[in-house]
Amino acid sequence: MIRLFATAAVGLALSATPVLAAPPHNVILFVPDGLRSLIVTPETAPALAALRDQGVAFPNSHSLFPTFTTPNASAMATGHYLGDTGDFSNTIYTGYPVPGAGNSVTPFLESDPVLGDVDEHFSGDYLNETTLLKAARNKGYNTATIGKLGPALIFDHTERSGEKTVVIDDQTGTPKGIPLSSWLTEKLTAAGLPVASPTRGDNGKAGNATTAGTTTANVDQQKYFVDVLTKVVLPKFKQEAKPFVVVYWSRDPDGTQHNQGDSLNQLTPGINGPTSMAAIRNADANLAAIRQSLKEQGLDQTTDIVVSADHGFSTISKQSRTSSAAQASYADVPSGFLPPGFLAIDLANALDLPLWDPDQDNAQIDVGKHSKFSNGLIGTDPKKPAVVVAANGGSDLVYLPPPVDRRLAAKVVKALMDQDYVSGLFVDDSLGKFPGTLPLSSVNLKGTAITPLPAISVNFKSVSTGCAHPELCTAEVSDTGLQQGQGMHGSFSRGDTHNFTAAIGPDFKAGYVDPAPVSNADVGKTLAALLQLDIPNHGKLIGRVISEALPGGHEPSHVAKEISSPPSPDGYRTVLRYQQVGNTRYFDAAGFPGRTVGLDDTP
């Protein structure tokens, strides 16, 4: 490819950014959901390791915090940090009842109907930024997004006809799914493939406090997704001789790591048991099959493949000595363990206010009970709550609906500081400064988002269970209905922020190890550059083009930095460790030292 180079200096010296002059190549983004960077070896994942070693390795990679799926999907899809996209976690507070979520005000975004409802409410586009596939199809590319429900659709979430972008996910073939075009239905049938996605089967069984979860990976469903891509979509795109961009979102290893039954109520082996390792091999096999298909169809030399996990992963802990929620008795929770929704219960107790369940028609939650999905509405009137907790797992969001009472905010901060499971608080800048906390803006959570802004992002405690690499055996307190010993993410530990990233293809260097920090927002900007898309930015919280990984690109200067809050009355400081390239920040870990892996790795 003929390239022109332009040099940009932003603070520190940045690498030259190639300007692509020749027609762009095809691009496939392969997302192995929840794949930790250090877990990939030639033994655990040979196809992923080979792509990394033959192409470009990014050992200094980063998920965006909160380290959840839909937030990082929004970053890859737009190139923006969460303060701009407003996709602050998998579960957010919308401020209105969402029909597709059973009229809950705290919807789980991994749903095609919910994404449609939220778009409709927020001016037709809840992200308020143009996504990669939308820009690509508008420029004449063939586009497809295949795989895990929720994040797959986010790449072109405003196109719901099925005619412009191929969308295949868990809900395909059901009334809730995006429709199939006539050509796609015909070719699926001709290839002997069903027009409805298979379920996860036993892989979808999470178990409970007395019954272990799954011991099988998500093999059958993902084989269907791979078959659709390799036997139907790629041949069609090749036949039409137009450049294409495809997103393949592998639910494994994430889905299996969440539900695995190898470690019921035990922190070890946690997510390092045989079922989780089988899930990693499953995702690896998907990648191998896609690369083999590209080769067989003569597309391998004209297709770039970027692999980026949305986040890392940890083992769930349900232990606390300070939580009043953990001291109550529940029919479905082991004695002394934190119940689902413990944060909402503890805040309601501290504020001496009633607690209601937004996912059960605002039913009141009595002592010894917990909410259905861990979310909570706190106040005398559930339709006008004083505090809303959107529970997510390794971190939660706390909202203070208007009119905001700063005295209430101070009480909430104090109540959170009193809990031993909390490790770092990030508070809306407009609420003022609170000792022991850092502002939302410090982690790019305050920007041009049009969804409601959380008042506080609460990071939960994480520890190493004692292996050689702490981020491979991180355990984190998690606000979830899953059990201790199963898998979760969302925290600000390095175990969750260190995702796997690699790339290969005609537009990337070969055998190159990039020491500079990269993030999922960079992935979004780099894909747009490879596709020669000129996408306008509404917000300013953006990633960078990873130009050092492209032929002729040079490594940018980067520095490591640390921010520490003033101490709380009890001496707690929220510490943020990050790296910086120019004005772009990459977040390593944050929290209270001694309670976050990456700040202090003492078991």
C-alpha positions in Angstrom: 0.0 0.0 0.0 1.2 3.5 -0.8 1.2 5.6 2.3 1.8 9.2 3.2 2.8 10.2 6.6 2.0 13.3 8.6 3.5 14.0 12.0 1.4 15.4 14.8 2.8 16.7 18.1 0.5 16.8 21.0 2.4 17.5 24.2 4.8 14.6 23.9 6.2 13.4 20.6 3.7 11.2 18.8 4.4 8.7 16.0 3.6 9.5 12.4 0.0 8.7 11.5 -0.3 7.0 8.1 -2.7 8.5 5.6 -4.0 5.6 3.5 -4.0 6.5 -0.2 -4.8 3.1 -1.9 -8.1 1.4 -1.6 -8.6 0.0 1.9 -8.3 -3.6 2.9 -11.0 -5.7 4.6 -11.1 -5.6 8.4 -12.3 -8.2 10.9 -12.5 -7.3 14.6 -12.4 -10.5 16.6 -13.5 -10.0 20.3 -12.7 -12.9 22.7 -14.9 -11.6 25.5 -13.2 -11.6 28.9 -9.8 -12.9 27.7 -6.9 -12.0 30.0 -3.7 -10.9 28.3 -1.3 -13.2 30.3 -3.4 -16.3 30.0 -2.7 -16.6 26.2 0.2 -19.0 25.5 0.9 -21.5 22.7 -0.4 -24.1 25.0 -3.7 -22.5 26.2 -4.6 -20.7 22.9 -2.4 -21.6 20.0 -4.3 -19.6 17.3 -4.4 -16.5 19.4 -0.7 -16.8 20.4 0.3 -17.4 16.8 -1.6 -14.3 15.6 0.0 -12.2 18.3 3.5 -13.5 17.7 3.4 -13.4 13.9 1.7 -10.0 13.8 1.6 -7.2 16.4 1.5 -7.9 20.1 0.2 -5.3 22.5 1.3 -6.5 26.0 0.5 -3.0 27.4 -3.2 -3.1 26.6 -6.2 -1.7 28.5 -9.8 -2.1 29.0 -11.9 1.0 29.9 -13.3 1.4 33.4 -15.8 0.3 34.4 -14.4 -2.9 32.9 -17.7 -4.3 31.5 -18.8 -5.5 28.1 -21.1 -2.9 26.6 -19.0 0.1 27.8 -16.0 -1.4 26.0 -18.1 -2.3 23.0 -19.1 1.4 22.8 -15.4 2.3 22.9 -14.4 0.0 20.1 -17.5 1.0 18.1 -16.9 4.8 18.4 -13.3 5.4 19.6 -14.6 7.4 22.5 -14.3 7.0 26.3 -17.4 6.4 28.4 -17.9 10.0 29.4 -18.9 10.6 25.8 -20.8 7.5 24.9 -22.8 7.3 28.2 -22.5 3.5 28.3 -21.2 3.6 31.8 -21.8 -0.1 32.6 -23.8 -3.1 31.4 -26.6 -1.9 33.7 -27.3 1.9 33.9 -30.0 4.2 35.3 -32.0 5.7 32.4 -34.4 7.9 34.4 -37.5 6.3 32.8 -39.1 2.9 32.6 -37.6 0.9 29.7 -40.3 -1.3 28.1 -37.9 -4.0 26.9 -36.5 -4.4 30.4 -39.9 -4.9 32.0 -40.3 -1.2 32.7 -37.2 -1.1 34.9 -35.3 2.1 35.2 -32.1 0.1 35.6 -32.0 -1.9 32.3 -29.4 -4.5 31.4 -28.1 -3.3 28.0 -27.2 -6.7 26.6 -30.6 -7.0 24.8 -31.7 -6.0 21.3 -35.1 -4.6 22.4 -33.5 -2.7 25.3 -30.9 -1.0 23.0 -33.8 -0.1 20.7 -35.8 1.4 23.5 -32.9 3.4 24.9 -32.0 4.7 21.5 -35.6 5.8 21.0 -35.6 7.7 24.3 -32.3 9.4 23.8 -32.9 11.2 20.5 -32.5 8.1 18.4 -28.9 7.3 19.4 -28.0 6.8 23.1 -24.3 6.8 22.3 -24.5 10.2 20.6 -21.5 9.2 18.5 -21.3 7.6 15.0 -20.4 3.9 15.2 -17.8 2.1 13.0 -20.2 0.0 11.0 -22.7 2.8 10.4 -19.9 4.9 9.0 -18.6 2.0 7.0 -21.9 1.0 5.4 -22.6 4.7 4.6 -19.3 4.7 2.6 -20.3 1.6 0.7 -18.7 -1.2 2.7 -20.3 -4.5 3.3 -20.9 -4.8 7.0 -21.7 -7.6 9.4 -21.7 -8.1 13.2 -22.0 -11.6 14.6 -22.0 -13.1 18.1 -22.8 -12.1 21.6 -26.1 -10.5 22.3 -25.8 -6.8 23.1 -22.2 -5.8 22.2 -22.6 -7.2 18.6 -25.5 -4.9 17.9 -23.9 -1.8 19.5 -21.6 -1.5 16.4 -24.6 -0.5 14.3 -27.4 -0.2 16.9 -29.5 2.4 15.1 -29.9 0.1 12.0 -32.6 -2.3 13.0 -34.0 -3.4 9.6 -31.4 -6.1 8.9 -31.1 -4.9 5.3 -28.0 -2.7 5.6 -25.9 -4.6 8.1 -25.9 -8.3 8.8 -26.7 -8.9 12.5 -26.6 -12.4 14.0 -26.8 -12.8 17.7 -28.5 -14.9 20.4 -31.9 -13.5 19.6 -31.7 -14.1 15.8 -34.8 -15.8 14.6 -36.9 -14.7 17.6 -39.4 -11.8 17.8 -36.8 -9.9 19.9 -34.0 -10.2 17.3 -33.0 -8.0 14.4 -34.7 -9.3 11.2 -32.8 -11.3 8.5 -32.7 -10.0 5.0 -34.2 -12.2 2.3 -30.8 -13.0 0.7 -29.4 -14.0 4.1 -32.4 -16.2 4.9 -32.0 -17.9 1.5 -28.3 -18.5 1.8 -28.6 -19.8 5.4 -31.1 -22.3 4.2 -29.0 -23.3 1.2 -26.0 -23.8 3.5 -28.1 -26.1 5.7 -28.0 -23.6 8.6 -31.0 -22.7 10.7 -32.4 -19.2 10.5 -32.6 -19.1 14.3 -29.5 -19.1 16.6 -29.2 -22.1 18.9 -29.3 -21.5 22.6 -26.3 -21.9 24.9 -27.8 -25.1 26.3 -26.0 -26.3 29.4 -23.4 -23.5 29.1 -26.2 -21.1 30.1 -26.8 -22.8 33.4 -25.2 -20.8 36.3 -26.3 -23.0 39.1 -27.0 -21.6 42.6 -25.6 -21.5 46.1 -25.8 -25.3 46.4 -25.6 -26.5 42.8 -22.5 -25.9 40.7 -22.8 -24.2 37.4 -21.8 -25.3 33.9 -18.9 -27.6 33.1 -19.2 -27.1 29.3 -18.0 -24.3 27.0 -20.3 -22.5 24.6 -19.3 -24.7 21.7 -22.5 -25.3 19.8 -23.8 -21.7 19.7 -20.4 -20.3 18.6 -19.9 -23.0 16.0 -23.2 -21.7 14.5 -21.9 -18.1 14.5 -18.6 -19.2 12.8 -20.5 -21.2 10.2 -22.7 -18.3 9.4 -19.7 -16.1 8.9 -17.5 -18.5 7.0 -20.1 -20.4 4.9 -22.5 -17.6 4.1 -21.4 -14.0 4.9 -17.8 -14.1 3.7 -18.6 -15.9 0.4 -21.3 -13.3 -0.2 -19.0 -10.4 0.5 -16.3 -11.9 -1.7 -18.8 -12.4 -4.6 -19.8 -8.7 -4.4 -16.1 -7.7 -4.6 -16.5 -4.8 -2.2 -14.4 -4.1 0.9 -16.0 -5.3 4.1 -15.8 -4.9 7.8 -16.9 -7.7 10.2 -17.2 -7.8 13.9 -17.2 -11.3 15.5 -17.9 -11.2 19.2 -17.1 -14.5 20.9 -19.1 -15.0 24.1 -16.4 -17.3 25.4 -14.4 -17.3 27.5 -16.6 -14.7 29.3 -19.9 -16.6 29.4 -18.3 -19.8 30.6 -16.1 -18.1 33.1 -19.1 -16.4 34.6 -21.1 -19.7 34.9 -18.3 -22.3 35.5 -19.0 -24.9 38.1 -15.4 -25.9 39.0 -15.2 -23.8 42.1 -18.5 -23.5 43.9 -18.1 -21.2 47.0 -14.3 -21.5 46.8 -11.8 -18.9 45.6 -9.6 -21.6 44.0 -9.3 -22.7 41.3 -11.8 -20.0 40.5 -11.7 -19.0 36.8 -8.5 -21.1 36.3 -10.3 -24.4 36.4 -10.8 -26.9 33.4 -14.1 -25.4 32.3 -12.7 -21.9 31.9 -9.7 -23.2 30.0 -12.0 -25.1 27.7 -13.8 -21.8 27.0 -10.5 -20.2 26.1 -9.8 -23.0 23.6 -13.3 -22.6 22.2 -12.7 -18.9 21.4 -9.3 -19.9 20.0 -10.8 -22.5 17.7 -13.3 -19.9 16.4 -10.4 -17.6 15.4 -8.5 -20.5 13.8 -11.6 -21.4 11.8 -12.1 -17.8 10.6 -8.5 -17.5 9.5 -8.6 -20.8 7.7 -11.8 -19.7 5.8 -10.1 -16.5 4.8 -7.2 -18.4 3.4 -9.4 -20.9 1.5 -11.4 -18.0 0.0 -8.3 -16.1 -1.0 -9.1 -13.3 1.4 -6.2 -13.7 3.9 -3.8 -11.4 2.0 -6.3 -8.5 1.8 -7.9 -8.7 5.3 -6.6 -7.2 8.5 -7.6 -9.0 11.7 -7.6 -7.1 15.0 -8.2 -9.1 18.2 -9.2 -7.2 21.3 -10.9 -8.5 24.4 -13.3 -6.1 26.1 -11.8 -6.7 29.6 -9.9 -9.2 31.7 -11.5 -11.4 34.4 -11.5 -12.3 38.1 -12.9 -14.8 40.5 -15.9 -13.7 42.6 -15.6 -13.1 46.4 -18.6 -12.7 48.6 -16.9 -11.9 51.9 -17.1 -8.8 54.1 -16.7 -8.1 57.8 -18.5 -4.7 57.8 -21.6 -5.2 55.6 -24.9 -5.3 57.4 -26.3 -7.1 54.4 -23.9 -10.0 55.0 -25.1 -10.3 58.6 -28.7 -11.1 57.6 -30.0 -14.5 56.7 -31.2 -15.4 53.2 -32.8 -18.5 51.8 -30.4 -18.6 48.8 -27.2 -17.2 50.2 -24.6 -19.1 52.3 -24.4 -17.9 55.8 -22.1 -14.8 56.2 -21.8 -14.2 52.5 -22.7 -11.0 50.7 -26.1 -11.3 49.0 -26.9 -10.0 45.6 -27.7 -6.3 45.9 -25.6 -5.9 49.1 -24.5 -2.3 48.1 -28.1 -1.2 47.9 -29.0 -2.9 51.1 -26.1 -1.4 53.0 -26.8 2.1 51.7 -30.5 1.9 52.6 -29.5 0.8 56.1 -27.0 3.5 56.5 -29.4 6.2 55.3 -32.3 4.6 57.2 -34.5 4.7 54.1 -36.8 2.0 52.5 -35.3 -0.1 49.6 -37.3 -1.1 46.5 -36.6 -3.4 43.6 -36.8 -1.7 40.1 -36.9 -5.1 38.4 -39.9 -6.4 40.4 -42.4 -3.6 39.8 -40.8 -1.5 42.5 -41.7 -4.1 45.2 -40.3 -3.2 48.7 -37.3 -5.3 49.8 -37.7 -6.5 53.4 -35.0 -7.7 55.8 -33.6 -11.1 54.7 -34.6 -10.5 51.1 -32.6 -9.1 48.1 -33.5 -7.6 44.7 -33.9 -9.7 41.6 -30.9 -8.4 39.7 -29.0 -6.6 42.6 -30.3 -3.1 41.6 -32.0 -0.9 44.1 -34.1 2.2 44.5 -33.7 4.0 47.9 -36.2 6.5 49.3 -39.7 6.9 50.6 -41.2 6.8 47.1 -39.7 4.3 44.5 -41.0 6.5 41.7 -39.0 9.4 43.0 -35.9 7.7 44.6 -33.3 9.6 46.4 -30.6 7.1 45.5 -30.4 4.6 42.7 -27.9 1.7 42.7 -27.2 0.1 39.3 -25.4 -3.1 40.2 -23.0 -4.6 37.7 -20.4 -6.9 39.4 -16.9 -5.8 40.3 -18.1 -2.2 40.4 -21.5 -0.4 40.9 -22.9 2.9 39.9 -24.7 5.1 42.3 -27.1 7.8 41.0 -28.6 10.8 42.8 -31.6 11.8 40.6 -32.4 15.5 40.5 -32.8 17.7 42.4 -29.4 16.6 43.8 -28.8 17.1 47.5 -25.1 17.5 48.2 -25.7 16.7 51.9 -27.1 13.3 50.8 -24.1 12.8 48.5 -21.8 13.3 51.5 -23.8 10.8 53.5 -23.5 8.2 50.7 -19.8 8.8 50.4 -19.4 8.3 54.1 -21.4 5.1 54.1 -19.4 3.7 51.3 -16.1 4.6 53.0 -17.2 2.6 56.0 -17.3 -0.7 54.0 -14.3 -3.0 53.8 -15.4 -4.2 50.3 -15.0 -0.7 48.8 -11.7 0.2 47.1 -11.9 3.7 45.5 -14.7 6.1 44.8 -15.1 8.4 41.8 -17.5 11.3 42.3 -19.2 13.6 39.9 -17.1 16.8 39.7 -20.2 19.0 40.0 -20.9 17.6 43.5 -17.7 19.0 44.9 -14.7 17.4 46.4 -14.8 14.6 49.0 -11.7 13.5 50.9 -10.7 10.0 49.9 -12.3 10.3 46.4 -11.3 11.3 42.9 -13.5 13.0 40.3 -15.3 11.2 37.5 -13.4 13.3 35.0 -10.1 11.8 36.2 -11.1 8.5 34.6 -12.8 10.0 31.6 -16.3 9.3 32.9 -17.5 12.9 32.5 -17.9 14.2 29.0 -20.7 14.8 26.5 -22.9 11.8 27.3 -26.6 12.2 27.0 -27.6 9.4 29.3 -27.9 10.2 33.1 -24.5 10.7 34.7 -23.7 8.6 37.8 -23.0 10.5 40.9 -20.5 7.9 42.2 -18.7 5.0 40.6 -17.9 2.5 43.3 -14.9 0.2 42.8 -14.9 -3.1 44.8 -12.0 -4.7 46.6 -9.7 -7.1 44.8 -6.9 -9.4 46.0 -4.5 -12.0 44.7 -5.2 -15.6 45.8 -1.4 -16.2 45.7 -0.2 -17.2 42.2 3.0 -16.0 40.5 1.1 -13.4 38.4 -1.5 -11.8 40.6 -3.6 -10.6 37.7 -4.1 -14.2 36.7 -5.6 -15.1 40.1 -7.4 -12.0 41.1 -10.5 -12.4 43.3 -12.9 -9.4 43.6 -15.9 -8.6 45.6 -18.8 -8.7 43.2 -22.4 -7.4 43.4 -24.0 -10.2 41.5 -26.4 -13.2 41.7 -23.5 -15.5 40.8 -21.7 -17.4 43.5 -18.3 -17.1 45.2 -15.8 -18.9 43.0 -17.5 -18.2 39.7 -16.3 -15.4 37.4 -16.8 -11.6 37.2 -15.2 -8.4 36.0 -15.8 -4.7 36.2 -13.3 -3.7 38.9 -10.3 -1.3 38.6 -7.8 -4.1 39.3 -5.1 -4.9 36.7 -6.7 -8.3 36.5 -9.7 -6.7 34.9 -8.1 -3.8 32.9 -5.4 -6.0 31.3 -7.2 -7.4 28.2 -5.7 -9.4 25.3 -5.0 -7.3 22.2 -3.1 -8.3 19.0 -3.3 -7.6 15.2 -2.2 -9.1 11.9 -2.7 -8.3 8.2 -1.4 -6.3 5.3 -1.7 -3.0 7.1 0.3 -4.2 10.2 3.9 -4.9 11.0 5.0 -8.5 11.4 6.6 -9.8 14.5 6.4 -6.5 16.3 5.9 -6.0 20.1 4.4 -2.6 20.9 5.6 -1.4 24.3 3.2 1.7 24.2 -0.1 1.6 26.0 -3.2 0.9 23.9 -6.9 0.8 24.8 -10.2 -0.3 23.3 -10.8 3.4 22.4 -7.6 3.2 20.3 -8.9 0.1 18.6 -12.0 2.1 17.5 -9.9 4.9 16.1 -7.4 2.6 14.4 -10.1 0.6 12.7 -11.6 3.8 11.4 -8.2 4.9 10.0 -7.7 1.5 8.3 -11.1 1.8 6.7 -10.4 5.5 5.7 -13.5 6.7 7.5 -13.8 10.3 8.4 -16.0 10.1 11.4 -16.9 13.4 13.2 -16.5 13.5 17.0 -19.2 15.0 19.2 -17.1 14.5 22.4 -13.4 15.1 23.0 -12.6 11.9 25.1 -11.1 9.9 22.2 -8.5 7.3 21.7 -5.6 7.5 19.2 -4.6 5.7 16.0 -2.1 3.0 17.0 0.2 4.2 14.1 3.3 2.6 15.6 1.9 -0.8 14.7 1.5 0.1 11.0 4.4 -0.1 8.5 6.6 3.0 8.9 5.1 4.0 12.2 7.2 4.9 15.2 6.8 4.2 18.8 5.3 7.2 20.7 6.7 8.5 24.0 4.7 7.4 27.0 4.9 8.1 30.7 3.6 6.5 33.8 1.7 8.7 36.3 -0.2 8.5 39.6 -2.9 10.6 41.1 -3.8 10.3 44.8 -6.8 11.9 46.5 -6.6 13.7 49.9 -7.2 11.2 52.7 -10.6 10.6 54.1 -11.1 11.1 57.9 -10.2 7.4 58.3 -7.1 7.7 56.1 -8.3 6.2 52.9 -7.0 7.5 49.6 -8.2 6.7 46.1 -5.1 6.2 44.0 -5.1 6.1 40.2 -2.2 4.7 38.3 -2.2 5.4 34.6 0.0 5.9 31.5 -0.2 8.7 29.0 0.6 9.2 25.3 0.1 12.9 24.5 -3.2 13.7 26.0 -4.5 10.1 25.9 -4.8 8.3 29.2 -4.6 4.6 29.8 -5.8 3.4 33.2 -3.8 0.6 34.9 -5.5 0.3 38.3 -7.2 2.4 40.9 -8.5 2.1 44.5 -7.3 2.0 48.0 -3.8 0.7 48.2 -3.9 -2.8 49.7 -7.4 -3.4 48.3 -6.7 -3.4 44.5 -4.6 -5.8 42.5 -2.2 -3.6 40.6 -1.7 -1.1 43.4 -0.6 -3.6 46.0 -0.5 -7.3 45.1 -0.2 -8.7 48.6 -2.5 -11.7 49.0 
